[in-house]
Amino acid sequence: MNDQALGTICDYLKPKMFKENAQVVEAGQPLNTMLYIIAGSMQAYLPIRAAGEACPSTSFEILEKGMLVGEQLLDWAAKTKTFYDQPVSFKTVRCAEKVEAFALTINDLKTLVVSKDIFQRSSKSEV
């Protein structure tokens, strides 16, 4: 992705605040937003199934300043042809503390791909 495409994406970013313990993404649910963390931290974990119920894993990944949540949306947007095959999250993400982030919604990403051509495609008919 070139600098112009990154600049165009930045124009669509919106500030977002999350409270401590807020659930940001649930495993198995569609990803609607990509987040760039600018302050605070989150925990991402794979749920464990015990007796048919999902329970938090005891091992988790810490996501902090400068890291992304939902970055697979960029890869999906670059490859999708229909936008009907929205990816789902494999992890549950919760805020370990108050978090400030910049958000790029899936609808904004669709708009960027269709109208701004942030990804190289051979023709507009592919989207």
Biotite code that builds the C-alpha atoms (Angstrom):
import biotite.structure as struc

atoms = struc.array([
    struc.Atom([0.000, 0.000, 0.000], chain_id="A", res_id=1, res_name="MET", atom_name="CA", element="C"),
    struc.Atom([1.437, 3.381, -0.946], chain_id="A", res_id=2, res_name="ASN", atom_name="CA", element="C"),
    struc.Atom([1.597, 6.592, 1.121], chain_id="A", res_id=3, res_name="ASP", atom_name="CA", element="C"),
    struc.Atom([-1.337, 8.142, -0.762], chain_id="A", res_id=4, res_name="GLN", atom_name="CA", element="C"),
    struc.Atom([-3.557, 5.149, 0.065], chain_id="A", res_id=5, res_name="ALA", atom_name="CA", element="C"),
    struc.Atom([-2.514, 5.314, 3.732], chain_id="A", res_id=6, res_name="LEU", atom_name="CA", element="C"),
    struc.Atom([-3.291, 9.041, 3.794], chain_id="A", res_id=7, res_name="GLY", atom_name="CA", element="C"),
    struc.Atom([-6.711, 8.385, 2.308], chain_id="A", res_id=8, res_name="THR", atom_name="CA", element="C"),
    struc.Atom([-7.417, 5.755, 4.969], chain_id="A", res_id=9, res_name="ILE", atom_name="CA", element="C"),
    struc.Atom([-6.360, 8.205, 7.700], chain_id="A", res_id=10, res_name="CYS", atom_name="CA", element="C"),
    struc.Atom([-9.010, 10.657, 6.483], chain_id="A", res_id=11, res_name="ASP", atom_name="CA", element="C"),
    struc.Atom([-11.667, 8.092, 7.443], chain_id="A", res_id=12, res_name="TYR", atom_name="CA", element="C"),
    struc.Atom([-10.379, 7.260, 10.927], chain_id="A", res_id=13, res_name="LEU", atom_name="CA", element="C"),
    struc.Atom([-12.625, 8.255, 13.827], chain_id="A", res_id=14, res_name="LYS", atom_name="CA", element="C"),
    struc.Atom([-11.623, 8.528, 17.500], chain_id="A", res_id=15, res_name="PRO", atom_name="CA", element="C"),
    struc.Atom([-13.186, 5.874, 19.721], chain_id="A", res_id=16, res_name="LYS", atom_name="CA", element="C"),
    struc.Atom([-13.086, 5.453, 23.509], chain_id="A", res_id=17, res_name="MET", atom_name="CA", element="C"),
    struc.Atom([-13.677, 2.245, 25.442], chain_id="A", res_id=18, res_name="PHE", atom_name="CA", element="C"),
    struc.Atom([-14.213, 1.798, 29.180], chain_id="A", res_id=19, res_name="LYS", atom_name="CA", element="C"),
    struc.Atom([-12.226, -0.659, 31.268], chain_id="A", res_id=20, res_name="GLU", atom_name="CA", element="C"),
    struc.Atom([-13.560, -4.235, 30.861], chain_id="A", res_id=21, res_name="ASN", atom_name="CA", element="C"),
    struc.Atom([-15.564, -3.325, 27.736], chain_id="A", res_id=22, res_name="ALA", atom_name="CA", element="C"),
    struc.Atom([-15.833, -6.184, 25.265], chain_id="A", res_id=23, res_name="GLN", atom_name="CA", element="C"),
    struc.Atom([-14.691, -4.904, 21.876], chain_id="A", res_id=24, res_name="VAL", atom_name="CA", element="C"),
    struc.Atom([-14.888, -8.043, 19.737], chain_id="A", res_id=25, res_name="VAL", atom_name="CA", element="C"),
    struc.Atom([-16.474, -11.435, 20.419], chain_id="A", res_id=26, res_name="GLU", atom_name="CA", element="C"),
    struc.Atom([-15.094, -14.625, 18.920], chain_id="A", res_id=27, res_name="ALA", atom_name="CA", element="C"),
    struc.Atom([-17.336, -15.960, 16.168], chain_id="A", res_id=28, res_name="GLY", atom_name="CA", element="C"),
    struc.Atom([-18.973, -12.594, 15.482], chain_id="A", res_id=29, res_name="GLN", atom_name="CA", element="C"),
    struc.Atom([-18.471, -10.526, 12.298], chain_id="A", res_id=30, res_name="PRO", atom_name="CA", element="C"),
    struc.Atom([-15.697, -7.953, 12.368], chain_id="A", res_id=31, res_name="LEU", atom_name="CA", element="C"),
    struc.Atom([-17.207, -4.510, 11.852], chain_id="A", res_id=32, res_name="ASN", atom_name="CA", element="C"),
    struc.Atom([-14.276, -2.282, 12.746], chain_id="A", res_id=33, res_name="THR", atom_name="CA", element="C"),
    struc.Atom([-10.512, -2.136, 12.648], chain_id="A", res_id=34, res_name="MET", atom_name="CA", element="C"),
    struc.Atom([-8.921, -0.295, 15.593], chain_id="A", res_id=35, res_name="LEU", atom_name="CA", element="C"),
    struc.Atom([-5.536, 1.368, 15.984], chain_id="A", res_id=36, res_name="TYR", atom_name="CA", element="C"),
    struc.Atom([-4.792, 1.662, 19.713], chain_id="A", res_id=37, res_name="ILE", atom_name="CA", element="C"),
    struc.Atom([-3.347, 5.032, 20.757], chain_id="A", res_id=38, res_name="ILE", atom_name="CA", element="C"),
    struc.Atom([-3.640, 4.685, 24.565], chain_id="A", res_id=39, res_name="ALA", atom_name="CA", element="C"),
    struc.Atom([-4.477, 1.916, 27.013], chain_id="A", res_id=40, res_name="GLY", atom_name="CA", element="C"),
    struc.Atom([-4.395, -1.839, 26.525], chain_id="A", res_id=41, res_name="SER", atom_name="CA", element="C"),
    struc.Atom([-6.639, -4.718, 25.530], chain_id="A", res_id=42, res_name="MET", atom_name="CA", element="C"),
    struc.Atom([-6.529, -8.470, 26.019], chain_id="A", res_id=43, res_name="GLN", atom_name="CA", element="C"),
    struc.Atom([-7.228, -10.859, 23.140], chain_id="A", res_id=44, res_name="ALA", atom_name="CA", element="C"),
    struc.Atom([-7.921, -14.496, 23.880], chain_id="A", res_id=45, res_name="TYR", atom_name="CA", element="C"),
    struc.Atom([-9.348, -17.604, 22.260], chain_id="A", res_id=46, res_name="LEU", atom_name="CA", element="C"),
    struc.Atom([-12.458, -18.837, 24.066], chain_id="A", res_id=47, res_name="PRO", atom_name="CA", element="C"),
    struc.Atom([-12.378, -22.353, 25.494], chain_id="A", res_id=48, res_name="ILE", atom_name="CA", element="C"),
    struc.Atom([-15.480, -24.530, 25.269], chain_id="A", res_id=49, res_name="ARG", atom_name="CA", element="C"),
    struc.Atom([-16.272, -26.244, 28.570], chain_id="A", res_id=50, res_name="ALA", atom_name="CA", element="C"),
    struc.Atom([-19.523, -28.209, 28.881], chain_id="A", res_id=51, res_name="ALA", atom_name="CA", element="C"),
    struc.Atom([-20.906, -26.369, 25.855], chain_id="A", res_id=52, res_name="GLY", atom_name="CA", element="C"),
    struc.Atom([-20.234, -22.900, 27.257], chain_id="A", res_id=53, res_name="GLU", atom_name="CA", element="C"),
    struc.Atom([-17.543, -20.498, 26.096], chain_id="A", res_id=54, res_name="ALA", atom_name="CA", element="C"),
    struc.Atom([-15.132, -19.522, 28.846], chain_id="A", res_id=55, res_name="CYS", atom_name="CA", element="C"),
    struc.Atom([-12.203, -17.108, 28.683], chain_id="A", res_id=56, res_name="PRO", atom_name="CA", element="C"),
    struc.Atom([-8.831, -18.695, 28.133], chain_id="A", res_id=57, res_name="SER", atom_name="CA", element="C"),
    struc.Atom([-6.214, -18.286, 30.830], chain_id="A", res_id=58, res_name="THR", atom_name="CA", element="C"),
    struc.Atom([-3.669, -17.287, 28.174], chain_id="A", res_id=59, res_name="SER", atom_name="CA", element="C"),
    struc.Atom([-4.125, -14.068, 26.306], chain_id="A", res_id=60, res_name="PHE", atom_name="CA", element="C"),
    struc.Atom([-2.273, -11.599, 24.133], chain_id="A", res_id=61, res_name="GLU", atom_name="CA", element="C"),
    struc.Atom([-1.803, -8.018, 25.304], chain_id="A", res_id=62, res_name="ILE", atom_name="CA", element="C"),
    struc.Atom([-2.638, -5.394, 22.690], chain_id="A", res_id=63, res_name="LEU", atom_name="CA", element="C"),
    struc.Atom([-1.324, -1.910, 23.437], chain_id="A", res_id=64, res_name="GLU", atom_name="CA", element="C"),
    struc.Atom([-0.400, 1.451, 21.931], chain_id="A", res_id=65, res_name="LYS", atom_name="CA", element="C"),
    struc.Atom([0.518, 1.183, 18.258], chain_id="A", res_id=66, res_name="GLY", atom_name="CA", element="C"),
    struc.Atom([-1.162, -2.206, 17.746], chain_id="A", res_id=67, res_name="MET", atom_name="CA", element="C"),
    struc.Atom([-4.171, -3.093, 15.613], chain_id="A", res_id=68, res_name="LEU", atom_name="CA", element="C"),
    struc.Atom([-7.370, -4.967, 16.369], chain_id="A", res_id=69, res_name="VAL", atom_name="CA", element="C"),
    struc.Atom([-9.253, -6.435, 13.402], chain_id="A", res_id=70, res_name="GLY", atom_name="CA", element="C"),
    struc.Atom([-6.435, -5.848, 10.906], chain_id="A", res_id=71, res_name="GLU", atom_name="CA", element="C"),
    struc.Atom([-7.669, -8.835, 8.908], chain_id="A", res_id=72, res_name="GLN", atom_name="CA", element="C"),
    struc.Atom([-10.329, -6.475, 7.519], chain_id="A", res_id=73, res_name="LEU", atom_name="CA", element="C"),
    struc.Atom([-7.647, -4.838, 5.332], chain_id="A", res_id=74, res_name="LEU", atom_name="CA", element="C"),
    struc.Atom([-6.597, -8.165, 3.870], chain_id="A", res_id=75, res_name="ASP", atom_name="CA", element="C"),
    struc.Atom([-10.247, -9.116, 3.338], chain_id="A", res_id=76, res_name="TRP", atom_name="CA", element="C"),
    struc.Atom([-11.031, -5.789, 1.617], chain_id="A", res_id=77, res_name="ALA", atom_name="CA", element="C"),
    struc.Atom([-8.070, -6.256, -0.705], chain_id="A", res_id=78, res_name="ALA", atom_name="CA", element="C"),
    struc.Atom([-9.259, -9.721, -1.763], chain_id="A", res_id=79, res_name="LYS", atom_name="CA", element="C"),
    struc.Atom([-13.065, -9.711, -1.628], chain_id="A", res_id=80, res_name="THR", atom_name="CA", element="C"),
    struc.Atom([-15.091, -9.339, -4.790], chain_id="A", res_id=81, res_name="LYS", atom_name="CA", element="C"),
    struc.Atom([-18.564, -9.046, -3.274], chain_id="A", res_id=82, res_name="THR", atom_name="CA", element="C"),
    struc.Atom([-18.305, -7.599, 0.267], chain_id="A", res_id=83, res_name="PHE", atom_name="CA", element="C"),
    struc.Atom([-20.873, -10.218, 1.354], chain_id="A", res_id=84, res_name="TYR", atom_name="CA", element="C"),
    struc.Atom([-18.255, -12.528, 2.828], chain_id="A", res_id=85, res_name="ASP", atom_name="CA", element="C"),
    struc.Atom([-17.500, -10.449, 5.924], chain_id="A", res_id=86, res_name="GLN", atom_name="CA", element="C"),
    struc.Atom([-14.820, -12.073, 8.108], chain_id="A", res_id=87, res_name="PRO", atom_name="CA", element="C"),
    struc.Atom([-15.485, -13.179, 11.679], chain_id="A", res_id=88, res_name="VAL", atom_name="CA", element="C"),
    struc.Atom([-13.215, -12.821, 14.669], chain_id="A", res_id=89, res_name="SER", atom_name="CA", element="C"),
    struc.Atom([-11.459, -15.877, 16.035], chain_id="A", res_id=90, res_name="PHE", atom_name="CA", element="C"),
    struc.Atom([-10.633, -14.065, 19.285], chain_id="A", res_id=91, res_name="LYS", atom_name="CA", element="C"),
    struc.Atom([-12.522, -12.197, 21.963], chain_id="A", res_id=92, res_name="THR", atom_name="CA", element="C"),
    struc.Atom([-11.025, -8.800, 22.781], chain_id="A", res_id=93, res_name="VAL", atom_name="CA", element="C"),
    struc.Atom([-11.655, -6.907, 26.037], chain_id="A", res_id=94, res_name="ARG", atom_name="CA", element="C"),
    struc.Atom([-10.223, -3.688, 27.396], chain_id="A", res_id=95, res_name="CYS", atom_name="CA", element="C"),
    struc.Atom([-7.806, -4.240, 30.270], chain_id="A", res_id=96, res_name="ALA", atom_name="CA", element="C"),
    struc.Atom([-8.135, -0.528, 31.050], chain_id="A", res_id=97, res_name="GLU", atom_name="CA", element="C"),
    struc.Atom([-9.603, 2.578, 29.458], chain_id="A", res_id=98, res_name="LYS", atom_name="CA", element="C"),
    struc.Atom([-8.629, 2.571, 25.760], chain_id="A", res_id=99, res_name="VAL", atom_name="CA", element="C"),
    struc.Atom([-8.408, 5.304, 23.155], chain_id="A", res_id=100, res_name="GLU", atom_name="CA", element="C"),
    struc.Atom([-8.239, 4.218, 19.534], chain_id="A", res_id=101, res_name="ALA", atom_name="CA", element="C"),
    struc.Atom([-8.829, 5.289, 15.972], chain_id="A", res_id=102, res_name="PHE", atom_name="CA", element="C"),
    struc.Atom([-11.519, 3.254, 14.236], chain_id="A", res_id=103, res_name="ALA", atom_name="CA", element="C"),
    struc.Atom([-12.074, 2.395, 10.588], chain_id="A", res_id=104, res_name="LEU", atom_name="CA", element="C"),
    struc.Atom([-15.509, 0.842, 10.047], chain_id="A", res_id=105, res_name="THR", atom_name="CA", element="C"),
    struc.Atom([-16.225, -1.851, 7.509], chain_id="A", res_id=106, res_name="ILE", atom_name="CA", element="C"),
    struc.Atom([-18.565, 0.538, 5.665], chain_id="A", res_id=107, res_name="ASN", atom_name="CA", element="C"),
    struc.Atom([-15.824, 3.162, 5.389], chain_id="A", res_id=108, res_name="ASP", atom_name="CA", element="C"),
    struc.Atom([-13.447, 0.489, 4.160], chain_id="A", res_id=109, res_name="LEU", atom_name="CA", element="C"),
    struc.Atom([-15.956, -0.566, 1.482], chain_id="A", res_id=110, res_name="LYS", atom_name="CA", element="C"),
    struc.Atom([-16.294, 3.071, 0.406], chain_id="A", res_id=111, res_name="THR", atom_name="CA", element="C"),
    struc.Atom([-12.520, 3.449, 0.205], chain_id="A", res_id=112, res_name="LEU", atom_name="CA", element="C"),
    struc.Atom([-12.131, 0.336, -1.917], chain_id="A", res_id=113, res_name="VAL", atom_name="CA", element="C"),
    struc.Atom([-14.961, 1.184, -4.305], chain_id="A", res_id=114, res_name="VAL", atom_name="CA", element="C"),
    struc.Atom([-14.506, 4.943, -4.709], chain_id="A", res_id=115, res_name="SER", atom_name="CA", element="C"),
    struc.Atom([-10.870, 5.644, -3.893], chain_id="A", res_id=116, res_name="LYS", atom_name="CA", element="C"),
    struc.Atom([-9.330, 2.419, -5.177], chain_id="A", res_id=117, res_name="ASP", atom_name="CA", element="C"),
    struc.Atom([-6.899, 2.092, -2.261], chain_id="A", res_id=118, res_name="ILE", atom_name="CA", element="C"),
    struc.Atom([-6.016, -1.387, -3.456], chain_id="A", res_id=119, res_name="PHE", atom_name="CA", element="C"),
    struc.Atom([-4.807, -2.101, -6.964], chain_id="A", res_id=120, res_name="GLN", atom_name="CA", element="C"),
    struc.Atom([-7.541, -3.855, -8.913], chain_id="A", res_id=121, res_name="ARG", atom_name="CA", element="C"),
    struc.Atom([-7.645, -4.453, -12.620], chain_id="A", res_id=122, res_name="SER", atom_name="CA", element="C"),
    struc.Atom([-11.104, -2.879, -12.958], chain_id="A", res_id=123, res_name="SER", atom_name="CA", element="C"),
    struc.Atom([-13.938, -1.404, -10.913], chain_id="A", res_id=124, res_name="LYS", atom_name="CA", element="C"),
    struc.Atom([-16.181, -4.284, -11.992], chain_id="A", res_id=125, res_name="SER", atom_name="CA", element="C"),
    struc.Atom([-14.262, -6.585, -9.642], chain_id="A", res_id=126, res_name="GLU", atom_name="CA", element="C"),
    struc.Atom([-15.779, -4.914, -6.563], chain_id="A", res_id=127, res_name="VAL", atom_name="CA", element="C"),
])
